[in-house]
Amino acid sequence: MNKKLRLVLIGLFLSVSFSAYFFSGCAGKKAIGELPKISSGELLDSLIAQDTLLKTFHIRGKGKFLAGDKENNFAMSLIARRANKLHLRVVGPLGISVAVLWLCGQDSLCIFIPSKATVLVEPLGEEIPDVILPPSAPVMLDMFCGMAPIYRFSDSLQNFERTSDGYYLTFKKNGEVLIALAKPNPWHVEEFQWVRTANTNEQVDVKFSKGKIRDGIWRPQKIEITAPALGQKLTATIKKDRLNIEIPDSMFTPEIPPKARWQSAF
């Protein structure tokens, strides 16, 4: 893998695949016993209702980034407004900031690296030859929020399958495929996979685990985001979170030193 691809993907994995069996690249499945029967429409309505309950959140936790045989541990603080705002601070040993990430445009992610006094700007949701990019900003936001972007794909359901593991829903829309595994009590998505059909190397597998209900919302305690084509995996363990709090717009724009260099991520 060349340096260009590593640079472009750093934004996804510091801030942190066309049938139901395509999930074989994700974590192992676990049968859940007797699965309640539900129609596709009822399930979609339930999942969308669950999704839209979460508007804003602030989480603190720890993370682990694995790339090949190299592993890095870090602490993190993240605030998000699911519609269009994200601000993540990654902290290394001795409390030193390693990176600050935020959405600096409708489809752009900015990554400030203090040690290099540099801001990298990378596009989201685009198709660029020979370059692997993260999904669009809304889909990426849902990944980090511990939610699945079902309501963004709900009008494009292609397949609905009941298995011993839960219900698999496959969507295809605007050159993207989303495959989600839904489980009950309450109905929520525990795994999903996003793929861009024009370049299947642009695949992201997401798993949520150790979930519990908070304020009527099913919330995971752990988020795992994997890019199989790059051999990279981000695991975020949530220690504290506050849901649906007021977050002013100013909190989503970090202070960057005036002398910092701004450049394209590739």
C-alpha atoms as one frame of an Amber mdcrd trajectory, in Angstrom:
protein
   0.000   0.000   0.000   1.444   3.384  -0.886   1.833   6.396   1.336  -0.934
   8.286  -0.438  -3.572   5.768   0.626  -2.365   5.729   4.226  -2.589   9.508
   4.456  -6.101   9.702   3.048  -7.424   7.099   5.482  -5.853   8.603   8.589
  -8.890  10.819   9.020 -11.238   7.862   9.307  -9.130   5.785  11.646  -7.779
   8.402  14.001 -11.166   9.897  14.577 -11.347   6.699  15.136 -18.741  -4.756
   2.443 -23.714  -7.635  -1.941 -25.548 -10.443  -0.219 -26.243 -10.959   3.460
 -23.303 -13.363   3.635 -20.944 -10.572   2.669 -20.737 -10.022   6.432 -18.220
 -12.857   6.645 -15.473 -10.247   6.953 -16.980  -8.845  10.141 -16.756 -10.178
  13.661 -18.278 -13.588  14.362 -22.053 -13.897  14.682 -23.876 -15.187  17.715
 -27.341 -16.710  17.663 -29.871 -14.884  19.842 -32.442 -17.628  20.485 -36.067
 -17.232  19.382 -36.278 -14.196  17.125 -39.553 -12.246  17.096 -41.298 -12.104
  13.722 -41.611  -8.663  12.228 -42.259  -7.307   8.734 -39.673  -5.290   6.874
 -41.800  -2.154   7.136 -42.338  -2.534  10.864 -38.659  -3.179  11.438 -37.615
  -0.191   9.386 -40.040   2.049  11.260 -38.659   0.820  14.587 -35.037   1.266
  13.552 -35.641   4.726  12.157 -37.435   5.774  15.335 -34.482   4.523  17.380
 -31.978   6.273  15.119 -33.648   9.660  15.199 -33.811   9.785  19.003 -30.134
  10.713  19.171 -29.407  14.283  18.123 -26.196  15.277  19.900 -23.745  13.613
  22.212 -20.458  14.001  24.035 -18.359  10.943  24.767 -15.101  10.293  26.508
 -13.254   7.039  26.208 -10.205   5.215  25.069  -9.263   3.820  21.716  -6.952
   1.434  19.944  -5.793   1.794  16.359  -4.358  -1.292  14.645  -2.585  -1.025
  11.294  -0.848  -4.233  10.249   1.243  -5.269  13.211   1.420  -1.783  14.706
  -0.907  -0.813  17.538  -1.457   2.597  19.081  -3.533   3.373  22.170  -5.067
   6.745  22.896  -7.697   8.622  24.870 -10.400  10.596  23.113 -13.064  13.205
  23.578 -15.740  13.557  20.915 -18.736  15.817  20.442 -21.144  15.458  17.537
 -24.390  16.751  16.130 -25.622  13.965  13.910 -26.783  16.238  11.120 -23.500
  17.884  10.278 -21.048  18.480  13.121 -18.098  16.542  14.527 -15.119  17.470
  16.695 -12.720  14.820  17.970  -9.589  15.223  20.035  -7.143  12.325  20.194
  -4.787  12.353  23.164  -1.641  10.295  23.540   0.733   9.652  26.461   1.174
  12.410  29.052  -2.061  14.048  27.924  -0.517  15.445  24.739  -2.898  16.054
  21.832  -1.981  13.833  18.896  -4.669  14.999  16.478  -7.781  17.150  16.292
 -10.435  16.309  13.704 -13.509  18.228  12.660 -15.868  18.633   9.725 -14.588
  21.784   8.089 -16.980  21.697   5.137 -20.078  19.916   3.900 -17.950  17.046
   2.573 -14.508  17.738   4.007 -12.676  16.464   7.056  -9.822  18.483   8.561
  -7.108  16.859  10.645  -4.803  19.083  12.689  -1.554  17.400  13.718   0.080
  19.581  16.415   3.499  17.918  16.220   3.753  18.948  12.569   1.813  22.216
  12.879  -0.144  21.005   9.847  -3.821  20.705   8.924  -4.639  17.972   6.416
  -7.839  18.457   4.430  -9.435  15.387   2.870 -12.682  15.034   0.912 -15.422
  12.657   2.028 -17.836  10.612  -0.052 -16.046  11.198  -3.348 -14.751   8.821
  -6.012 -11.131   9.513  -6.909  -9.153   7.037  -9.050  -6.576   4.992  -7.097
  -7.576   6.637  -3.819  -9.596   5.048  -1.004 -11.765   7.607   0.779 -14.119
   7.420   3.774 -17.908   7.625   3.240 -19.808  10.881   3.114 -19.924  12.991
   6.248 -23.440  11.879   7.381 -22.577   8.164   7.122 -19.245   8.677   8.875
 -20.947  10.638  11.645 -23.352   7.758  12.287 -20.438   5.337  12.596 -18.884
   7.389  15.356 -22.227   8.068  17.020 -22.716   4.326  17.536 -25.737   4.323
  15.228 -26.407   2.916  11.748 -27.399   5.188   8.841 -30.640   3.270   8.212
 -32.827   6.335   7.807 -30.516   7.600   5.051 -31.088   4.393   3.021 -34.605
   3.379   4.141 -36.255   4.059   0.752 -33.894   1.686  -1.090 -34.343  -1.721
   0.612 -33.259  -4.529  -1.756 -33.345  -7.626   0.448 -34.831  -8.627   3.822
 -33.764 -11.911   5.432 -34.565 -13.535   8.777 -31.768 -15.713  10.205 -30.827
 -17.186  13.585 -28.570 -14.179  14.123 -31.196 -11.512  13.488 -32.641  -9.732
  10.460 -30.364  -8.741   7.604 -31.373  -5.717   5.584 -29.592  -4.871   2.325
 -29.915  -1.426   0.758 -28.506  -0.024  -2.466 -28.584   3.672  -3.206 -26.509
   6.170  -5.206 -23.701   3.715  -5.855 -23.495   2.573  -2.238 -24.518  -0.682
  -0.555 -25.466  -0.866   3.125 -25.983  -4.248   4.834 -27.250  -4.140   8.419
 -27.874  -6.806  11.055 -30.800  -5.868  13.335 -31.587  -7.419  16.711 -34.461
  -6.863  19.193 -35.113  -5.455  22.678 -35.270  -2.740  21.466 -34.730  -3.182
  17.743 -31.303  -1.840  16.909 -28.425  -2.457  14.507 -25.432  -4.288  15.959
 -23.388  -4.613  12.762 -23.379  -2.954   9.403 -21.231  -2.813   6.328 -20.895
   0.049   3.864 -19.423  -0.395   0.372 -19.033   1.881  -2.617 -19.948  -0.165
  -5.708 -17.530   1.664  -8.009 -14.606   0.619  -5.838 -15.244  -2.311  -3.501
 -11.957  -1.602  -1.728 -13.882   1.289  -0.220 -15.506  -0.985   2.345 -16.056
  -0.263   6.014 -17.281  -2.847   8.539 -18.787  -1.519  11.767 -19.720  -3.445
  14.885 -21.413  -2.151  18.047 -21.254  -4.269  21.200 -22.036  -4.406  24.917
 -25.089  -2.225  24.384 -27.510  -0.910  26.973 -30.548   1.397  26.968 -29.898
   5.004  27.941 -32.784   7.490  28.015 -34.771   5.158  25.767 -31.886   4.854
  23.289 -29.876   1.673  22.712 -26.251   2.678  23.042 -23.126   0.564  22.476
 -20.237   0.603  24.899 -17.775  -0.378  22.188 -17.470   0.631  18.532 -15.257
  -1.281  16.083 -14.553   0.179  12.639 -12.552  -1.902  10.151 -11.231  -1.187
   6.654 -10.343  -4.665   5.301  -8.576  -3.380   2.175  -6.146  -1.425   4.313
  -5.737  -3.892   7.165  -6.763  -1.176   9.625  -9.062  -1.342  12.628 -10.206
   1.240  15.155 -11.764   0.187  18.457 -13.336   2.845  20.674 -14.506   2.012
  24.197 -16.925   4.544  25.639 -16.371   5.372  29.298 -18.739   8.321  29.701
 -21.370   9.785  27.424 -23.954  12.543  27.594 -26.856  12.431  25.162 -28.934
  15.154  23.530 -27.193  18.030  25.250 -26.923  21.576  23.967 -23.660  22.096
  22.097 -23.006  25.567  20.637 -21.642  25.809  17.094 -18.427  27.349  18.389
 -17.492  24.047  20.053 -17.165  22.370  16.659 -14.429  24.683  15.363 -11.084
  24.210  17.122  -8.494  26.918  17.570  -5.675  26.364  15.084  -2.376  28.290
  15.375  -2.152  31.057  12.758   1.138  29.665  11.432  -0.222  26.146  10.856
   0.197  24.878   7.299  -2.955  23.788   5.446  -2.548  21.136   2.760  -4.369
  18.375   0.934  -4.202  14.960   2.593  -3.001  13.465  -0.702
